[in-house]
Amino acid sequence: MQARLTTWLPFLRGFSLYNVSRMASTRVADQLGVALTRLTNVLREAVLPPGMNSAQARTLLALHDAGPQRVTDLARLDHLKQPTMSAVVIRMEGLGWVRRLEDKDDLRAVIVRLTPAGERIASQLIAARTTVLQSYLNTLSATDHAAVVAALPALRKLTRRRER
């Protein structure tokens, strides 16, 4: 037994409980990433109406959730360059979903707010998202459903970390 253990020790030299824990954490992060990517794709396909792209939907939802925002803040929130977000906003304004206003505190900046049409569309996106997710949740066992519910506080913390 001692000889076999001694043979394996050189291979185990780099491993510690910390490294094993990090490897497990990496696997969880990888699996979470795969699950979230697949869920995002399901929602994108099921929720986005024809003619609306993901950036427009995310912008509508951000404005619905947080109220009027500066273009630069919307760009940062969506990890886009400011000129790209400006183009998204201009297109959305042309569709009647948002309105651009002067920022009274900074005349160089533009504030974007939803129009009533934009509010209706954002509400429709939220309702469609809720319906799709509810249909998926209804397929889970009670144990799996409880696990999803239990994970929600931790998932909220992860999303808040992104907003900082």
Sequence and secondary structure as in RCSB ss.txt:
>XXXX:A:sequence
MQARLTTWLPFLRGFSLYNVSRMASTRVADQLGVALTRLTNVLREAVLPPGMNSAQARTLLALHDAGPQRVTDLA
RLDHLKQPTMSAVVIRMEGLGWVRRLEDKDDLRAVIVRLTPAGERIASQLIAARTTVLQSYLNTLSATDHAAVVA
ALPALRKLTRRRER
>XXXX:A:secstr
 HHHHHHHHHHHTT  HHHHHHHHHHHHHHHHHHHHHHHHHHHHHHH  TT  HHHHHHHHHHHHH SEEHHHHH
HHTT  HHHHHHHHHHHHHTTSEEEEEETTEEEEEEEEE HHHHHHHHHHHHHHHHHHHHHHTTS HHHHHHHHH
HHHHHHHHHHHHH 
